[in-house]
Amino acid sequence: MSKTLIFAILASAAALLGCPGTTNAEEAKTVMTTETSALPKPGKSGLLPINGQDYYYAIYGKGEPLLLLHGGLGTTDMFAPLLPKLAENRTVIGVDLQGHGRTALGERPFSLEAMGDDMAAIVEALGYDKVDVMGYSLGGGVAFRMAIQNPEAVRRLVLVSTGYAADGFYAEMRGQQAQVSAAAADFMKDTPMYKSYVAVAPRPPDFPKLLDALGNFMRQNRDYSADVAKLKMPVGGLKDAGWTRENLSQNRLAILPNRTHYDVFFAPELTAAALPFLNGEIKVKTWDEVVSETE
């Protein structure tokens, strides 16, 4: 597993700051525009008071529960193109993270550890003993901490464009992320990130404070390498799979061709890769079976 930055926010925020007025900045703005389809109406939604924060949640579909966590400077709405497919046979629980979407920033320090515990408390408050969890970017970092700190609450874990340490991120992006602060608020007013924020935020004037919180957060040099081995749910294996798949790792690594950090969260291929893993599907034809079918 590579040390991809576990706490990268939608890095386009940094990319936009690092190259204002360039073609790359315009491309980053374009690729972040994900309102390609409207979210279905949730069966249930509201605010939950959790550890001093009022978290917005929305529940879609029926079936095994799946907690879905968005990326930095986004909301659950960013999964709009994928959510109907996920909710066909799943109860999807979308949560807007601290300071994002319909969840106010508040005065509590911004940390993955605190939000990881918050997610477990939300799951319990909603009446679930255990859920599958899929998190993208910042949401993946929160999902990781939730699984480490509250393993009894997580059945299977999907981390999308997420890792566990800062030194796996490109050096130039680390420098750009370090520039994120309230001073960038005016520059970002034409971006989809700002527009989606003010459309639903309980306190739109808090956007500069959110940028400060994210900037301070990203300037920290985190490394959760030692925690990876502590994960209890299906996430790894250290043996050859074996001729009859007897040592098959429960881990799955999916590389989606022609996708980037900035568009993978609405790629149809993502659901095609994630759902079989979440559903525990491992059966495939063996070589013997394929050969026998051709005889």
N, C-alpha and C positions, 0 to 999 in steps of 0.2 A: 504494500500500500504506500503510495507516495505521500509526502507531507504537504499536500495541498492546503492552502490556508483555510482553516476551519471557520474563522470568523470574518472572512471576506464578506463585506456587504455587496450588493449589486455593484461590482467594481466599476461599472460605467460611471458612477458618480465621481470616482477618482479619475477615470479616463477623461471625462468631460473637463474636469478641473485641470488636468495635465496638458490638454491640447485645445484650449479655447479657440474657436474660429476656424478649426481645421476640418478637413474632410472626415477624419476619424471621429471627431466630436459629433458631426452631423450623423454619421453612421450609427454611433452609439445611441443617439437620441431616437433614431428610427427603429433600431432593433429592440429598444425598450418599450415600444408602443405595442402593448399586448391586448388591447381591448378589441380583439377580433370577434368575440362573441360574448353575450351577456351571461352572467352566472344564473343558474336556475334558482328559483325561489327556495330558500331554506325551509325545511320542515319545522325548525325551531332555531331561534337565535336570541341573543340578549347579552347582558353584561354580568360577569361573575366577579365578586370581590375576593381576590386571592392575594394573600400576603401584602396587603396595602395597595394593590393595583386593581383597577376595574378592567378586566379582560373581556373583549368582545369575542364571542364565539358564534358559529353558525353550523347547523347540522343538515346534511343532505343525504338522501338515499336510505337504503336498508341493507343490512347484512353485517358482516364482521366489521368492527370499528377500525377506522384508519384516521389517525391524527395527522393533519396536513399543515406544515409550517412553511411560510413564505420567506423570501429573501429580504435583505435590508433595503429600506426605503420603498418597500412594496407593501402589499396587503394580500389577504387570501384571494382577492379578486384577480390577482395576476395569474392564477391557475384556471381562469375561466374557460379557456379552450379545452382543458383536460378534465375538469371536474365532472362533467356529465358521464364520461366514460368510467372514471373512478367510482362514481356513485351508482353505477348500474347494479352492482352486486355487493356494495359496501356502504356502511354508514360512515360518511366522511365528516370529520369534525375539523372545521377550519378555525384557526385562532389567529387574531391579529396580535402580534408581539408587542411588547412594551414600547410605547411611543409611536407605534405604527397604526395606520388605518384608523379604526374606531376605538383603539385603546390609547388612553392618554399616557404621556411620558411620566408624569408625576415627579416626585423628588428623589426617589430611590436610585442609587447608583445602577448603571446599566452593565449587566454582566450575564454571561452565558450560564454560569452556575445558578444564579438566582432564578433565571427564566426556566432552566431545566427543572428545578423543583416546582416552579409555578405550573408547568405543564402537567406534571404528575398530580398536583392538587386539583387542576381543572378536570382531568380524567376522572378522578375520584368523585369530585363534586357532581359530575354529570352521570354518575352511577355505573361506571365501567371499572372492572377489576384489572383488565389488561387490554392494551391496544397495540396495533401495528402503528409505526410512526414513519412518515416520510417527510424529510426536511430538505429544503434547497438553500444553499449558501449560508447566510446567517441562520436561517431556520434549521439547516443541517447541524450547525454548531450547537444550537439549543437542543435538538433531538439527541445529539451525541451525549451532551451533559445529562439530559434526562435519563438516558439508558445507563450511564455510568452511576449516577446518584440514586436512581430509582429502578433498578433492573427488574424488580417484581412487577412493574407497571408496563413493561415493553415486551411484546412477543417477538416481532421481527422489526428490523431497522433498515431503512433505505436512506442513504446520504447522497444527495445529488449535488455535484460540483462543490464538494465539501471535503475537508481533510482534518488533520489534527494538530498541525504546527505551522507557525508563521514562516519558517525558513524554506518552505516549499513553494512560496509565491515568488513571482518574478520581481527582481530587485527594483525595477523601474516602477512597478505598481505599488510596492511598499512606500516608495517616496511620494507617489501621487496620493495614496491614501492618507499619508501623514498631513497633507494639506487640507483635508476635509475639516471644516469648522463653520461657525455661524457666519463668517465673512463671505462664504460662498452662497448664501441664501438668495441674494438678489440675482446672481448669475444663473441660478437653477430654476428661476420662475417660469422659464419656457420649456422645461423638461417634463416628460410624462411622470417622473417621480414626484415632482412638486405638485403637479395638477391632480394626480390621484390622491395625494395627501390632503390637500385643502378641500377636496370634494367630500371627504367623509370624516376628517379629524374632529374630535370634540373641541379642540383648541387650535385652530389653524395658525395663530401667531406663534405657536411653540416650534415651528419648523426650524428656525435657527438654533434653538436649544437642542433639538434632535440631532442636527448636524454636529454640534459641539460634543454631544454624548457619543455619537458614532466615531468622530475623529479621535477623541480620547481613548475610546475602546480599541480602535485599530492601531493606535500607536504603541499599545502594549505588546510585548514579545512573548506570546504564549506557546507552550509546547506540552501537549497532552499525550506524548508518546507512551509514558508509563501507564496510562489509563486504558490503552487499547486492549491489552490482554485481560482486563477486568470484565469486559463485556460478556454477559452470560447468554444472550440470545444468539440465533444463527448469524455469525459474522465472520467465521474464519476456519482455516484448516491448514495443517502443515505436512500433509502426506500426499503422495501420488494417489490419484483417484482409484486406481486398481482396475484390473481387467473387467470385473463385474460391478464396478462402481462402489465397491464395498467401503472404500475410504473417501468417498466423494465429499469434498468440502461443502459445508452449508453456505459458504460465502458465494456471492456472485459479483463479478466485476463486469460492468457494461460500459463500453465506449461507443458513443453514438456518432457515426461519421457525419461530417459537415455541420456539426453543432458546436456552439461556443457557450461560455458561461452566461452570455447575455440573451440566449434564445432557447436554451435547453429546457427551461421550465415550462414552455408551452409546446414542446415537440411531441407529436403523437407517438414517436418511437419511445419516449420515456415511459408511457403507460404500458406499452408492449413489453418493455424490459422489466418493469417493476412488478406488474400484477402477477405474473407466474411465480416470482419469488415470494411475494406476499401471500399467495395462495398455497405455498408449499408444494408446488408442482415440480417434481424431479424426474418423473418417468420419461425416458426416451428409449427408442429402439437400440438394442445392442448390435454390435457388428455381426454376431451369429444370426440374429433375427433378420437383419438386412440381407445377409448372404442367403439364408434359407428361402427368403421371399423371391429371390432371383433364380433359384434352381428349378 
